[in-house]
Amino acid sequence: VFIAKALENSDRRIAEGKTITPYFLLSAFLWESVQSLAVEKMQQGEEESFAFQHAASEVLSKQVKSISIPKRVTQSMREVWLLQLRFTKQTGGRPYRLLAHPRFRAAYDFLLLRAETGGAEQELADWWTRFQVADEAEQKKMTRPRSMGKNKRKGGSRTKNNNYKSTND
């Protein structure tokens, strides 16, 4: 479903006279492999960001043995994948830094594609859509840390945010 939607969106962009980038499509083709390998690494105790970095490296390493992909393309693919983790960081200055990243737009489109196919929370994609068009005052409100309830203590129990749903369903 994910790859089919990526191809459908690419066809629509071409029909509208817009450009598409090889790294975006290749990122979509290999996302499921990166995601499932990262989840496997996290289950083995690896921290989320390291798991995704290592998974991206392994998948790309294996792929370049089959097909020649220029380093500038693999670097862009890696950035799109790793920026997915940063979309969940919505407080303080992090959203502003992400918005200024050179690959933000491609990573954001990738997030929208994931949300559209059930691989990410639609609420997260909607938040980023609103954040981009919000004025400065609204952006400040949106990036304020959420207040903790009366019975919650700082540093209390935490659960991992699993924002990487399988797109095979």
ABEGO torsion letter per residue (X at the ends): XAAAAAAAAAAAAAAAGBBBBAAAAAAAAAAAAAAAAAAAAAAAGBBAAAAAAAAAAAAAAAAAAABBBBAAAAAAAAAAAAAAAAAABABEAAAAAAAABAAAAAAAAAAAAAAAAGABBAAAAAAAAAAAABBAAAAAAAABBBBBBAABBBGBBBBBBBABBBAAX
